[in-house]
Amino acid sequence: MMNPFKMLGDLNQMRQQAGAIQAALEKEEFEVIVGKMRVVMTGNQNVKVIEINGMADDEARRAVQEAIKKSQQAAAGKLAEISKNMNLPQ
């Protein structure tokens, strides 16, 4: 029989590790230049800069950031379904 208290401890440890990874990813930046377009994004998919022809395009940055947010929400929903089906605490 599984010890539920050990399982909660394991889940808490996994959450702490995930938080540490997320903090580390936020500090990393990735820059991509294609033609006359430059994008800077953090490791946790936060779009910091979109430049087209050397000019910042905040509207494009916001649109890309919103698309990323929607895809992350969809992924989180799917993971919640999976954990629910596995009877794991959420």
N, C-alpha and C positions, 0 to 999 in steps of 0.2 A: 504494500500500500504506500502511495506517495505521501510524503510529509508536506502538508499545505504551507506550513511556516517556512520550510526550506525553499519551496517554490516561490513564495513571496520575496524571500531574500534574494534569490537568483534574479527575479524580475527587477527588483530594486537596483541590483548591481548592473544589470543590462541597461537600465534607464540612465544610470550615472555614466556608464561608458558611452552611451549614445550622446548624452549632453556634452561630454568632453570632446567627442569627435566633431559634433556640430560647432562647438566653439573654435576648434582648430581650423575647420573648414572656412568659417567666417573670416579668419585672418588671411587666408590664401586668396590671391587674385590671379585671374587668368585673362590674358589679353590676346585677342585674335584680330588680325588685320587681313582683310580680303579686299583687294582693289583699293577703292577710296573709302572703305568702311572700316571702322574700328569699334570693337566691343570689349568692354572690361566687365568681368563678372566675378563674384566671390565663389568660393568652393561650395557654398550652400545655395547656389543659384540665384543670388541677388544681383540683378543687373545694375551696375554702377554708372556706366557710361556707354552711350551709343553716339558715335560721331560719323557723319557722312560728309565727305569732302572737307574734312577738318573742322566742321561745325557741329557742336553738340545738338542732338535731336532728342529733346526730352519727351516729346510725344511718342516717338518710336520706342524709347526706353520704357515708358509707362505701359505701352501696348505689349511689348515682349514680357515685361515683368508680370503683367496680368495673365498672360497665356501660361507662363510658368506656374503661377500660383494655382490656376485652375487645374493644370495637369497634376500638380502635387496633391491637391484636394481629392482628385479622382483616385490617385494611387493610395492615399490614406484611407479612403472609403473601402477600397478593395482589400487592403490589409486588415481593416477592422472586421470585414466580413469573414475573412479567413480565420482570424483569431476567435471570432464568435463561434464559428463552426468547430473550432478545436477546443471550445470551452475554456479558453484562457481568460484570466481577468484583464479588463481593459483599463 
